[in-house]
């Protein structure tokens, strides 16, 4: 019996993340834009999108309106929830609730 043929390793296709500037495989990018209203290609990897949202939540001057890191479209709560861990999402919701309670609108 002849030995099995060796498989050639095929180099994975990569795409640049516009935030961290690292080349990433397609699986490291979200399957969706940060918002439903974004009309650009998905150019921010999952890790950078998560870090962007977390940094917006943890800022000293909290703004409940988190924007897309690429085009400044506002992310709705479902967009935020899909991009970050549940614990961080719960923290964001709590911070938004405090602002809403104290708002004199």
Secondary structure as UniProt FT lines:
FT   STRAND          14..16
FT   TURN            18..20
FT   STRAND          23..25
FT   HELIX           26..28
FT   TURN            36..37
FT   HELIX           46..57
FT   TURN            69..71
FT   HELIX           77..83
FT   HELIX           86..102
//
